[in-house]
Amino acid sequence: RHKTATLSSRFVTLFYSKLELLFIKTMMIPLMNGDRTGIPVVPLPIDDRPKWKQFVSRFILHNIMFPIILSLILLKSIKKTSLRNTLSTLKELRRIIGVASKKPAPSYSQYQDKDLLAKIWKQPSALPYVTQNALEYQKREGYCGRSTMRNMLKSYASFPKALIPEPTSKPANPESWAKVIHDLAEGNDEKMPLVETKIVRGDVSFEEFMDTIRSALIDPSCRIAVNYLRQALFGFGSMSWLPGNYTLSLIGGHFSPIIGIHKGDANKGEECMIAVFDVNHAYGGAYLVSARMLHESVRVTDFTTQKSRALVVLTVGDDKTQ
């Protein structure tokens, strides 16, 4: 029931999306604060814990908990596959991040070009995040999956705001991310719109990866979450020599919504760029990354699942209560 949106529901969603876009453009309604170029200004997350507790929490998390957890993940990988396979995967991850270190995403001129981002936020795929006041940053480290989900669900006018899950540290992988959505739908059947999720692994061809993104971006009933290895875009950090940071760079994944696409001018040798709204405020909100680079960051193995990372396409149809 939740997995198949009818043709009529898609038509209704498309109609109202286009009507909303026309109304906003005609009336010039500023439904979310933006800077002078039109890029939305997203409030920074508020951590109500005392400063000393925040410091102690980060210290314990990065220097004690992360090394222990990541060591356990590696041991589980060795047990599930083999030492040789685990070392081979680590070597491949090290290679990919090494390439990104030489030419990281911020080195591209399009990365956070204000004019390009202003155009991205006017695209139909990005506009609902603005018109519905949906944008928010993760409250703290590890909350990226749920924060991405909240951004996406809040961007649907038909989705009941009271049912949007509170920020937490879970889900941690594409399957559990999709399960939260479907559990929510099954538990609130009479209040929910039609819901569908589709997981597309990063180990598909680049062409299929891009087809998935393009088709979802042009469908007003769809939103896209990307689960990726962020260091495959940014390279090793300045303190990667610390054991915890180094291991986290190779293993730690991240969730964020994909909001648009910039095709680039092939005649000028420009690459196709994908727009991501990073829910970690430290990265400055939205940025544009090379499509092939993003594919690499999703193609890599997630040690917690022994699978590649993935795109999750969320489809929400019209409200069944109407």
Phi and psi in degrees as GROMACS dihedral restraints (atoms count N, CA, C in turn):
[ dihedral_restraints ]
;  ai    aj    ak    al  type     phi  dphi    fc
    3     4     5     6     1   -85.0    20    10
    4     5     6     7     1   -11.1    20    10
    6     7     8     9     1  -100.2    20    10
    7     8     9    10     1    -5.5    20    10
    9    10    11    12     1  -130.8    20    10
   10    11    12    13     1   105.6    20    10
   12    13    14    15     1   -81.4    20    10
   13    14    15    16     1   132.6    20    10
   15    16    17    18     1   -72.2    20    10
   16    17    18    19     1   161.6    20    10
   18    19    20    21     1   -62.1    20    10
   19    20    21    22     1   -38.2    20    10
   21    22    23    24     1   -66.5    20    10
   22    23    24    25     1   -37.9    20    10
   24    25    26    27     1   -66.4    20    10
   25    26    27    28     1   -37.0    20    10
   27    28    29    30     1   -66.6    20    10
   28    29    30    31     1   -37.8    20    10
   30    31    32    33     1   -65.1    20    10
   31    32    33    34     1   -43.2    20    10
   33    34    35    36     1   -63.0    20    10
   34    35    36    37     1   -43.3    20    10
   36    37    38    39     1   -61.9    20    10
   37    38    39    40     1   -44.6    20    10
   39    40    41    42     1   -62.5    20    10
   40    41    42    43     1   -43.1    20    10
   42    43    44    45     1   -61.1    20    10
   43    44    45    46     1   -49.7    20    10
   45    46    47    48     1   -69.5    20    10
   46    47    48    49     1   -31.0    20    10
   48    49    50    51     1   -64.5    20    10
   49    50    51    52     1   -46.3    20    10
   51    52    53    54     1   -65.3    20    10
   52    53    54    55     1   -38.6    20    10
   54    55    56    57     1   -64.6    20    10
   55    56    57    58     1   -42.5    20    10
   57    58    59    60     1   -63.2    20    10
   58    59    60    61     1   -43.3    20    10
   60    61    62    63     1   -62.0    20    10
   61    62    63    64     1   -43.5    20    10
   63    64    65    66     1   -64.2    20    10
   64    65    66    67     1   -42.1    20    10
   66    67    68    69     1   -63.8    20    10
   67    68    69    70     1   -43.1    20    10
   69    70    71    72     1   -65.5    20    10
   70    71    72    73     1   -44.0    20    10
   72    73    74    75     1   -65.4    20    10
   73    74    75    76     1   -37.5    20    10
   75    76    77    78     1   -71.6    20    10
   76    77    78    79     1   -44.9    20    10
   78    79    80    81     1   -89.0    20    10
   79    80    81    82     1    -9.9    20    10
   81    82    83    84     1    55.1    20    10
   82    83    84    85     1    49.6    20    10
   84    85    86    87     1   -87.3    20    10
   85    86    87    88     1   117.0    20    10
   87    88    89    90     1   -83.9    20    10
   88    89    90    91     1    92.2    20    10
   90    91    92    93     1   -86.5    20    10
   91    92    93    94     1    -6.5    20    10
   93    94    95    96     1  -148.4    20    10
   94    95    96    97     1   139.1    20    10
   96    97    98    99     1   -59.3    20    10
   97    98    99   100     1   138.7    20    10
   99   100   101   102     1  -137.5    20    10
  100   101   102   103     1   163.3    20    10
  102   103   104   105     1   -81.2    20    10
  103   104   105   106     1  -173.9    20    10
  105   106   107   108     1   -66.8    20    10
  106   107   108   109     1   -18.3    20    10
  108   109   110   111     1   -91.6    20    10
  109   110   111   112     1    -7.0    20    10
  111   112   113   114     1    97.6    20    10
  112   113   114   115     1     4.5    20    10
  114   115   116   117     1   -79.8    20    10
  115   116   117   118     1   126.1    20    10
  117   118   119   120     1   -61.8    20    10
  118   119   120   121     1   140.8    20    10
  120   121   122   123     1   -97.9    20    10
  121   122   123   124     1   113.2    20    10
  123   124   125   126     1   -96.3    20    10
  124   125   126   127     1   126.7    20    10
  126   127   128   129     1   -58.6    20    10
  127   128   129   130     1   140.2    20    10
  129   130   131   132     1   -70.2    20    10
  130   131   132   133     1   148.7    20    10
  132   133   134   135     1   -66.7    20    10
  133   134   135   136     1   147.3    20    10
  135   136   137   138     1  -107.4    20    10
  136   137   138   139     1   120.8    20    10
  138   139   140   141     1  -105.1    20    10
  139   140   141   142     1   108.1    20    10
  141   142   143   144     1   -80.7    20    10
  142   143   144   145     1     4.3    20    10
  144   145   146   147     1   -76.7    20    10
  145   146   147   148     1   149.3    20    10
  147   148   149   150     1   -57.6    20    10
  148   149   150   151     1   151.9    20    10
  150   151   152   153     1   -55.3    20    10
  151   152   153   154     1   -41.3    20    10
  153   154   155   156     1   -66.6    20    10
  154   155   156   157     1   -33.6    20    10
  156   157   158   159     1   -69.9    20    10
  157   158   159   160     1   -37.1    20    10
  159   160   161   162     1   -62.7    20    10
  160   161   162   163     1   -43.5    20    10
  162   163   164   165     1   -64.6    20    10
  163   164   165   166     1   -47.5    20    10
  165   166   167   168     1   -62.9    20    10
  166   167   168   169     1   -41.6    20    10
  168   169   170   171     1   -61.1    20    10
  169   170   171   172     1   -46.8    20    10
  171   172   173   174     1   -63.6    20    10
  172   173   174   175     1   -40.9    20    10
  174   175   176   177     1   -62.6    20    10
  175   176   177   178     1   -47.7    20    10
  177   178   179   180     1   -65.0    20    10
  178   179   180   181     1   -41.9    20    10
  180   181   182   183     1   -62.5    20    10
  181   182   183   184     1   -49.1    20    10
  183   184   185   186     1   -79.7    20    10
  184   185   186   187     1   -33.7    20    10
  186   187   188   189     1  -103.5    20    10
  187   188   189   190     1   -13.6    20    10
  189   190   191   192     1  -122.6    20    10
  190   191   192   193     1   -56.2    20    10
  192   193   194   195     1   -68.5    20    10
  193   194   195   196     1   -48.8    20    10
  195   196   197   198     1   -56.4    20    10
  196   197   198   199     1   -51.0    20    10
  198   199   200   201     1   -58.5    20    10
  199   200   201   202     1   -38.2    20    10
  201   202   203   204     1   -67.8    20    10
  202   203   204   205     1   -49.7    20    10
  204   205   206   207     1   -61.9    20    10
  205   206   207   208     1   -44.8    20    10
  207   208   209   210     1   -68.1    20    10
  208   209   210   211     1   -34.2    20    10
  210   211   212   213     1   -64.4    20    10
  211   212   213   214     1   -40.9    20    10
  213   214   215   216     1   -64.8    20    10
  214   215   216   217     1   -37.9    20    10
  216   217   218   219     1   -63.7    20    10
  217   218   219   220     1   -43.0    20    10
  219   220   221   222     1   -65.5    20    10
  220   221   222   223     1   -41.2    20    10
  222   223   224   225     1   -63.5    20    10
  223   224   225   226     1   -39.2    20    10
  225   226   227   228     1   -64.9    20    10
  226   227   228   229     1   -38.0    20    10
  228   229   230   231     1   -64.4    20    10
  229   230   231   232     1   -42.3    20    10
  231   232   233   234     1   -62.4    20    10
  232   233   234   235     1   -42.3    20    10
  234   235   236   237     1   -67.4    20    10
  235   236   237   238     1   -39.4    20    10
  237   238   239   240     1   -76.4    20    10
  238   239   240   241     1   -35.7    20    10
  240   241   242   243     1  -113.1    20    10
  241   242   243   244     1   -94.3    20    10
  243   244   245   246     1  -168.5    20    10
  244   245   246   247     1   164.3    20    10
  246   247   248   249     1   -63.1    20    10
  247   248   249   250     1   -41.3    20    10
  249   250   251   252     1   -62.2    20    10
  250   251   252   253     1   -44.9    20    10
  252   253   254   255     1   -65.5    20    10
  253   254   255   256     1   -41.1    20    10
  255   256   257   258     1   -63.5    20    10
  256   257   258   259     1   -44.9    20    10
  258   259   260   261     1   -65.7    20    10
  259   260   261   262     1   -37.2    20    10
  261   262   263   264     1   -64.6    20    10
  262   263   264   265     1   -41.0    20    10
  264   265   266   267     1   -66.3    20    10
  265   266   267   268     1   -42.1    20    10
  267   268   269   270     1   -61.8    20    10
  268   269   270   271     1   -39.4    20    10
  270   271   272   273     1   -63.0    20    10
  271   272   273   274     1   -42.0    20    10
  273   274   275   276     1   -66.5    20    10
  274   275   276   277     1   -40.4    20    10
  276   277   278   279     1   -63.0    20    10
  277   278   279   280     1   -42.5    20    10
  279   280   281   282     1   -61.7    20    10
  280   281   282   283     1   -37.6    20    10
  282   283   284   285     1   -65.8    20    10
  283   284   285   286     1   -47.1    20    10
  285   286   287   288     1   -63.2    20    10
  286   287   288   289     1   -44.3    20    10
  288   289   290   291     1   -69.0    20    10
  289   290   291   292     1   -33.0    20    10
  291   292   293   294     1   -62.8    20    10
  292   293   294   295     1   -40.7    20    10
  294   295   296   297     1   -62.3    20    10
  295   296   297   298     1   -43.7    20    10
  297   298   299   300     1   -65.2    20    10
  298   299   300   301     1   -31.2    20    10
  300   301   302   303     1   -65.6    20    10
  301   302   303   304     1   -33.0    20    10
  303   304   305   306     1   -76.1    20    10
  304   305   306   307     1   -34.1    20    10
  306   307   308   309     1  -140.8    20    10
  307   308   309   310     1    78.1    20    10
  309   310   311   312     1   -72.2    20    10
  310   311   312   313     1   162.8    20    10
  312   313   314   315     1   -52.4    20    10
  313   314   315   316     1   -41.2    20    10
  315   316   317   318     1   -65.3    20    10
  316   317   318   319     1   -13.5    20    10
  318   319   320   321     1   -77.2    20    10
  319   320   321   322     1   -14.0    20    10
  321   322   323   324     1   -77.4    20    10
  322   323   324   325     1   137.8    20    10
  324   325   326   327     1   -63.6    20    10
  325   326   327   328     1   -25.9    20    10
  327   328   329   330     1   -81.4    20    10
  328   329   330   331     1   -12.2    20    10
  330   331   332   333     1   -43.9    20    10
  331   332   333   334     1   -62.0    20    10
  333   334   335   336     1  -130.4    20    10
  334   335   336   337     1    43.0    20    10
  336   337   338   339     1   -65.1    20    10
  337   338   339   340     1   120.1    20    10
  339   340   341   342     1   -62.6    20    10
  340   341   342   343     1   -39.7    20    10
  342   343   344   345     1   -64.7    20    10
  343   344   345   346     1   -42.8    20    10
  345   346   347   348     1   -66.5    20    10
  346   347   348   349     1   -42.3    20    10
  348   349   350   351     1   -66.5    20    10
  349   350   351   352     1   -36.1    20    10
  351   352   353   354     1   -61.0    20    10
  352   353   354   355     1   -38.7    20    10
  354   355   356   357     1   -68.8    20    10
  355   356   357   358     1   -38.2    20    10
  357   358   359   360     1   -59.9    20    10
  358   359   360   361     1   -44.9    20    10
  360   361   362   363     1   -68.5    20    10
  361   362   363   364     1   -12.4    20    10
  363   364   365   366     1   -93.3    20    10
  364   365   366   367     1    -7.9    20    10
  366   367   368   369     1   -68.5    20    10
  367   368   369   370     1   145.0    20    10
  369   370   371   372     1   -55.5    20    10
  370   371   372   373     1   -28.0    20    10
  372   373   374   375     1   -73.5    20    10
  373   374   375   376     1   -25.9    20    10
  375   376   377   378     1   -99.7    20    10
  376   377   378   379     1   -28.6    20    10
  378   379   380   381     1   -57.2    20    10
  379   380   381   382     1   -39.4    20    10
  381   382   383   384     1   -59.4    20    10
  382   383   384   385     1   -29.8    20    10
  384   385   386   387     1   -63.6    20    10
  385   386   387   388     1   -31.7    20    10
  387   388   389   390     1   -83.0    20    10
  388   389   390   391     1   -49.3    20    10
  390   391   392   393     1   -65.5    20    10
  391   392   393   394     1   -28.1    20    10
  393   394   395   396     1   -97.8    20    10
  394   395   396   397     1     9.2    20    10
  396   397   398   399     1    50.5    20    10
  397   398   399   400     1    45.8    20    10
  399   400   401   402     1   -89.5    20    10
  400   401   402   403     1   -17.5    20    10
  402   403   404   405     1   -76.0    20    10
  403   404   405   406     1   133.0    20    10
  405   406   407   408     1  -153.4    20    10
  406   407   408   409     1   155.4    20    10
  408   409   410   411     1   -95.2    20    10
  409   410   411   412     1   158.2    20    10
  411   412   413   414     1   -63.7    20    10
  412   413   414   415     1   143.2    20    10
  414   415   416   417     1   -69.0    20    10
  415   416   417   418     1   -36.7    20    10
  417   418   419   420     1  -159.3    20    10
  418   419   420   421     1   176.5    20    10
  420   421   422   423     1   -56.8    20    10
  421   422   423   424     1   134.3    20    10
  423   424   425   426     1    92.1    20    10
  424   425   426   427     1    -2.9    20    10
  426   427   428   429     1   -98.0    20    10
  427   428   429   430     1    12.5    20    10
  429   430   431   432     1   -64.9    20    10
  430   431   432   433     1   -38.9    20    10
  432   433   434   435     1   -62.7    20    10
  433   434   435   436     1   -49.1    20    10
  435   436   437   438     1   -70.7    20    10
  436   437   438   439     1   -35.4    20    10
  438   439   440   441     1   -64.6    20    10
  439   440   441   442     1   -41.8    20    10
  441   442   443   444     1   -60.1    20    10
  442   443   444   445     1   -43.7    20    10
  444   445   446   447     1   -61.1    20    10
  445   446   447   448     1   -43.2    20    10
  447   448   449   450     1   -64.0    20    10
  448   449   450   451     1   -43.7    20    10
  450   451   452   453     1   -56.5    20    10
  451   452   453   454     1   -46.1    20    10
  453   454   455   456     1   -69.3    20    10
  454   455   456   457     1   -46.2    20    10
  456   457   458   459     1   -66.1    20    10
  457   458   459   460     1   -39.1    20    10
  459   460   461   462     1   -65.6    20    10
  460   461   462   463     1   -22.2    20    10
  462   463   464   465     1   -76.3    20    10
  463   464   465   466     1   -10.7    20    10
  465   466   467   468     1   -92.6    20    10
  466   467   468   469     1   122.6    20    10
  468   469   470   471     1   -64.3    20    10
  469   470   471   472     1   -30.5    20    10
  471   472   473   474     1   -83.9    20    10
  472   473   474   475     1   -10.6    20    10
  474   475   476   477     1   -84.5    20    10
  475   476   477   478     1   126.7    20    10
  477   478   479   480     1   -61.0    20    10
  478   479   480   481     1   119.9    20    10
  480   481   482   483     1   -62.5    20    10
  481   482   483   484     1   -30.8    20    10
  483   484   485   486     1   -67.2    20    10
  484   485   486   487     1   -18.8    20    10
  486   487   488   489     1   -95.5    20    10
  487   488   489   490     1    -2.7    20    10
  489   490   491   492     1   -69.7    20    10
  490   491   492   493     1   124.8    20    10
  492   493   494   495     1   -62.6    20    10
  493   494   495   496     1   148.9    20    10
  495   496   497   498     1   -72.5    20    10
  496   497   498   499     1   156.2    20    10
  498   499   500   501     1   -64.5    20    10
  499   500   501   502     1   131.7    20    10
  501   502   503   504     1  -147.4    20    10
  502   503   504   505     1  -179.6    20    10
  504   505   506   507     1   -86.4    20    10
  505   506   507   508     1    -0.9    20    10
  507   508   509   510     1  -121.0    20    10
  508   509   510   511     1   153.1    20    10
  510   511   512   513     1   -84.8    20    10
  511   512   513   514     1   164.4    20    10
  513   514   515   516     1  -115.7    20    10
  514   515   516   517     1    -8.4    20    10
  516   517   518   519     1  -145.4    20    10
  517   518   519   520     1   165.7    20    10
  519   520   521   522     1   -56.3    20    10
  520   521   522   523     1   -40.5    20    10
  522   523   524   525     1   -64.1    20    10
  523   524   525   526     1   -47.0    20    10
  525   526   527   528     1   -69.6    20    10
  526   527   528   529     1   -29.4    20    10
  528   529   530   531     1   -63.4    20    10
  529   530   531   532     1   -48.9    20    10
  531   532   533   534     1   -65.4    20    10
  532   533   534   535     1   -35.8    20    10
  534   535   536   537     1   -63.6    20    10
  535   536   537   538     1   -38.8    20    10
  537   538   539   540     1   -58.7    20    10
  538   539   540   541     1   -43.3    20    10
  540   541   542   543     1   -61.7    20    10
  541   542   543   544     1   -48.4    20    10
  543   544   545   546     1   -72.2    20    10
  544   545   546   547     1   -33.3    20    10
  546   547   548   549     1   -64.4    20    10
  547   548   549   550     1   -38.8    20    10
  549   550   551   552     1   -63.8    20    10
  550   551   552   553     1   -42.1    20    10
  552   553   554   555     1   -66.4    20    10
  553   554   555   556     1   -43.1    20    10
  555   556   557   558     1   -69.4    20    10
  556   557   558   559     1   -30.1    20    10
  558   559   560   561     1   -81.5    20    10
  559   560   561   562     1   -13.1    20    10
  561   562   563   564     1  -135.1    20    10
  562   563   564   565     1    48.0    20    10
  564   565   566   567     1   -53.7    20    10
  565   566   567   568     1   -43.6    20    10
  567   568   569   570     1   -75.6    20    10
  568   569   570   571     1   -15.1    20    10
  570   571   572   573     1  -103.7    20    10
  571   572   573   574     1   -12.3    20    10
  573   574   575   576     1   -94.5    20    10
  574   575   576   577     1   146.6    20    10
  576   577   578   579     1   -71.6    20    10
  577   578   579   580     1   172.1    20    10
  579   580   581   582     1   -66.4    20    10
  580   581   582   583     1   133.8    20    10
  582   583   584   585     1  -128.4    20    10
  583   584   585   586     1   137.3    20    10
  585   586   587   588     1  -142.6    20    10
  586   587   588   589     1   141.2    20    10
  588   589   590   591     1  -126.6    20    10
  589   590   591   592     1   145.6    20    10
  591   592   593   594     1  -135.0    20    10
  592   593   594   595     1   123.2    20    10
  594   595   596   597     1   -97.7    20    10
  595   596   597   598     1   124.8    20    10
  597   598   599   600     1  -119.3    20    10
  598   599   600   601     1   112.8    20    10
  600   601   602   603     1   -68.5    20    10
  601   602   603   604     1   152.0    20    10
  603   604   605   606     1   -72.5    20    10
  604   605   606   607     1   -12.9    20    10
  606   607   608   609     1   -83.8    20    10
  607   608   609   610     1     7.4    20    10
  609   610   611   612     1   -74.4    20    10
  610   611   612   613     1   168.3    20    10
  612   613   614   615     1   -63.8    20    10
  613   614   615   616     1   159.6    20    10
  615   616   617   618     1   -59.7    20    10
  616   617   618   619     1   -37.8    20    10
  618   619   620   621     1   -63.0    20    10
  619   620   621   622     1   -44.6    20    10
  621   622   623   624     1   -67.6    20    10
  622   623   624   625     1   -38.2    20    10
  624   625   626   627     1   -58.1    20    10
  625   626   627   628     1   -47.5    20    10
  627   628   629   630     1   -70.9    20    10
  628   629   630   631     1   -37.7    20    10
  630   631   632   633     1   -59.9    20    10
  631   632   633   634     1   -40.2    20    10
  633   634   635   636     1   -62.1    20    10
  634   635   636   637     1   -45.7    20    10
  636   637   638   639     1   -65.4    20    10
  637   638   639   640     1   -47.7    20    10
  639   640   641   642     1   -61.5    20    10
  640   641   642   643     1   -46.9    20    10
  642   643   644   645     1   -66.1    20    10
  643   644   645   646     1   -35.6    20    10
  645   646   647   648     1   -71.9    20    10
  646   647   648   649     1   -37.2    20    10
  648   649   650   651     1   -68.5    20    10
  649   650   651   652     1   -28.8    20    10
  651   652   653   654     1   -89.5    20    10
  652   653   654   655     1    -6.4    20    10
  654   655   656   657     1   -97.0    20    10
  655   656   657   658     1   113.3    20    10
  657   658   659   660     1   -64.8    20    10
  658   659   660   661     1   -13.7    20    10
  660   661   662   663     1   -90.0    20    10
  661   662   663   664     1    -1.7    20    10
  663   664   665   666     1  -109.3    20    10
  664   665   666   667     1   149.0    20    10
  666   667   668   669     1  -134.3    20    10
  667   668   669   670     1   157.0    20    10
  669   670   671   672     1  -125.3    20    10
  670   671   672   673     1   126.3    20    10
  672   673   674   675     1  -101.6    20    10
  673   674   675   676     1   138.2    20    10
  675   676   677   678     1  -117.5    20    10
  676   677   678   679     1   127.5    20    10
  678   679   680   681     1  -103.6    20    10
  679   680   681   682     1   112.7    20    10
  681   682   683   684     1  -141.3    20    10
  682   683   684   685     1   165.4    20    10
  684   685   686   687     1   -91.8    20    10
  685   686   687   688     1   106.7    20    10
  687   688   689   690     1   -65.3    20    10
  688   689   690   691     1   -31.3    20    10
  690   691   692   693     1   -65.3    20    10
  691   692   693   694     1   -18.6    20    10
  693   694   695   696     1   -72.8    20    10
  694   695   696   697     1   -10.5    20    10
  696   697   698   699     1  -102.3    20    10
  697   698   699   700     1   -35.5    20    10
  699   700   701   702     1  -109.5    20    10
  700   701   702   703     1   -11.1    20    10
  702   703   704   705     1    80.0    20    10
  703   704   705   706     1  -177.0    20    10
  705   706   707   708     1   -70.8    20    10
  706   707   708   709     1   141.0    20    10
  708   709   710   711     1   -74.5    20    10
  709   710   711   712     1   176.3    20    10
  711   712   713   714     1   -68.5    20    10
  712   713   714   715     1   -22.3    20    10
  714   715   716   717     1  -114.8    20    10
  715   716   717   718     1    34.9    20    10
  717   718   719   720     1   -69.3    20    10
  718   719   720   721     1   -12.1    20    10
  720   721   722   723     1   -68.5    20    10
  721   722   723   724     1   -20.2    20    10
  723   724   725   726     1   -70.1    20    10
  724   725   726   727     1   132.4    20    10
  726   727   728   729     1   -52.5    20    10
  727   728   729   730     1   -44.9    20    10
  729   730   731   732     1   -63.2    20    10
  730   731   732   733     1   -44.5    20    10
  732   733   734   735     1   -66.6    20    10
  733   734   735   736     1   -40.3    20    10
  735   736   737   738     1   -63.7    20    10
  736   737   738   739     1   -47.3    20    10
  738   739   740   741     1   -66.4    20    10
  739   740   741   742     1   -39.2    20    10
  741   742   743   744     1   -63.5    20    10
  742   743   744   745     1   -35.0    20    10
  744   745   746   747     1   -61.9    20    10
  745   746   747   748     1   -34.1    20    10
  747   748   749   750     1   -83.8    20    10
  748   749   750   751     1   -23.7    20    10
  750   751   752   753     1  -118.6    20    10
  751   752   753   754     1   -36.6    20    10
  753   754   755   756     1   -66.2    20    10
  754   755   756   757     1   121.3    20    10
  756   757   758   759     1   -96.0    20    10
  757   758   759   760     1   177.5    20    10
  759   760   761   762     1  -151.1    20    10
  760   761   762   763     1   150.1    20    10
  762   763   764   765     1  -114.8    20    10
  763   764   765   766     1   144.8    20    10
  765   766   767   768     1  -162.0    20    10
  766   767   768   769     1   158.9    20    10
  768   769   770   771     1   -82.6    20    10
  769   770   771   772     1   142.6    20    10
  771   772   773   774     1   -88.9    20    10
  772   773   774   775     1   129.0    20    10
  774   775   776   777     1  -114.2    20    10
  775   776   777   778     1   -16.1    20    10
  777   778   779   780     1  -175.8    20    10
  778   779   780   781     1  -174.2    20    10
  780   781   782   783     1  -145.8    20    10
  781   782   783   784     1   142.1    20    10
  783   784   785   786     1  -120.2    20    10
  784   785   786   787     1   110.5    20    10
  786   787   788   789     1   -67.4    20    10
  787   788   789   790     1   -31.5    20    10
  789   790   791   792     1    77.6    20    10
  790   791   792   793     1   163.7    20    10
  792   793   794   795     1  -100.3    20    10
  793   794   795   796     1   106.3    20    10
  795   796   797   798     1   -61.5    20    10
  796   797   798   799     1   -31.0    20    10
  798   799   800   801     1   -66.1    20    10
  799   800   801   802     1   -24.2    20    10
  801   802   803   804     1   -98.4    20    10
  802   803   804   805     1     4.6    20    10
  804   805   806   807     1    76.1    20    10
  805   806   807   808     1    19.2    20    10
  807   808   809   810     1   -81.9    20    10
  808   809   810   811     1   139.3    20    10
  810   811   812   813     1   -82.7    20    10
  811   812   813   814     1   155.6    20    10
  813   814   815   816     1   -71.5    20    10
  814   815   816   817     1   131.8    20    10
  816   817   818   819     1  -119.2    20    10
  817   818   819   820     1   140.8    20    10
  819   820   821   822     1  -105.3    20    10
  820   821   822   823     1   134.6    20    10
  822   823   824   825     1   -93.5    20    10
  823   824   825   826     1   124.2    20    10
  825   826   827   828     1  -118.7    20    10
  826   827   828   829     1   134.3    20    10
  828   829   830   831     1   -95.9    20    10
  829   830   831   832     1   103.6    20    10
  831   832   833   834     1   -76.0    20    10
  832   833   834   835     1   120.8    20    10
  834   835   836   837     1   -75.4    20    10
  835   836   837   838     1    -6.1    20    10
  837   838   839   840     1   -88.6    20    10
  838   839   840   841     1   114.0    20    10
  840   841   842   843     1   -62.9    20    10
  841   842   843   844     1   -19.6    20    10
  843   844   845   846     1   -63.5    20    10
  844   845   846   847     1   -17.3    20    10
  846   847   848   849     1   -98.6    20    10
  847   848   849   850     1     7.3    20    10
  849   850   851   852     1    78.8    20    10
  850   851   852   853     1    20.7    20    10
  852   853   854   855     1    86.9    20    10
  853   854   855   856     1  -127.4    20    10
  855   856   857   858     1   -80.7    20    10
  856   857   858   859     1   147.3    20    10
  858   859   860   861     1  -150.4    20    10
  859   860   861   862     1   162.8    20    10
  861   862   863   864     1  -108.3    20    10
  862   863   864   865     1   130.9    20    10
  864   865   866   867     1  -127.5    20    10
  865   866   867   868     1   151.2    20    10
  867   868   869   870     1   -55.5    20    10
  868   869   870   871     1   132.5    20    10
  870   871   872   873     1   -58.6    20    10
  871   872   873   874     1   -41.4    20    10
  873   874   875   876     1   -68.6    20    10
  874   875   876   877     1   -35.2    20    10
  876   877   878   879     1   -66.2    20    10
  877   878   879   880     1   -41.4    20    10
  879   880   881   882     1   -65.1    20    10
  880   881   882   883     1   -40.5    20    10
  882   883   884   885     1   -58.9    20    10
  883   884   885   886     1   -42.6    20    10
  885   886   887   888     1   -60.4    20    10
  886   887   888   889     1   -40.1    20    10
  888   889   890   891     1   -70.6    20    10
  889   890   891   892     1   -21.1    20    10
  891   892   893   894     1   -94.8    20    10
  892   893   894   895     1   -26.4    20    10
  894   895   896   897     1   -70.4    20    10
  895   896   897   898     1   -24.8    20    10
  897   898   899   900     1   -64.8    20    10
  898   899   900   901     1   157.1    20    10
  900   901   902   903     1   -77.1    20    10
  901   902   903   904     1   135.5    20    10
  903   904   905   906     1   -95.1    20    10
  904   905   906   907     1   114.9    20    10
  906   907   908   909     1   -64.5    20    10
  907   908   909   910     1   -24.2    20    10
  909   910   911   912     1   -73.4    20    10
  910   911   912   913     1   -22.5    20    10
  912   913   914   915     1  -119.6    20    10
  913   914   915   916     1   -13.0    20    10
  915   916   917   918     1    61.8    20    10
  916   917   918   919     1    25.9    20    10
  918   919   920   921     1  -126.7    20    10
  919   920   921   922     1   167.5    20    10
  921   922   923   924     1   -70.6    20    10
  922   923   924   925     1   162.4    20    10
  924   925   926   927     1   -73.2    20    10
  925   926   927   928     1  -173.0    20    10
  927   928   929   930     1  -159.5    20    10
  928   929   930   931     1   164.1    20    10
  930   931   932   933     1   -93.8    20    10
  931   932   933   934     1   143.6    20    10
  933   934   935   936     1  -122.4    20    10
  934   935   936   937     1   114.4    20    10
  936   937   938   939     1   -93.4    20    10
  937   938   939   940     1   119.5    20    10
  939   940   941   942     1  -102.1    20    10
  940   941   942   943     1   129.4    20    10
  942   943   944   945     1  -120.4    20    10
  943   944   945   946     1   124.4    20    10
  945   946   947   948     1  -122.5    20    10
  946   947   948   949     1   121.0    20    10
  948   949   950   951     1   -89.6    20    10
  949   950   951   952     1  -160.8    20    10
  951   952   953   954     1   -72.8    20    10
  952   953   954   955     1   160.4    20    10
  954   955   956   957     1   -71.7    20    10
  955   956   957   958     1   124.1    20    10
  957   958   959   960     1   -72.7    20    10
  958   959   960   961     1   -13.6    20    10
  960   961   962   963     1   -81.9    20    10
  961   962   963   964     1   -10.7    20    10
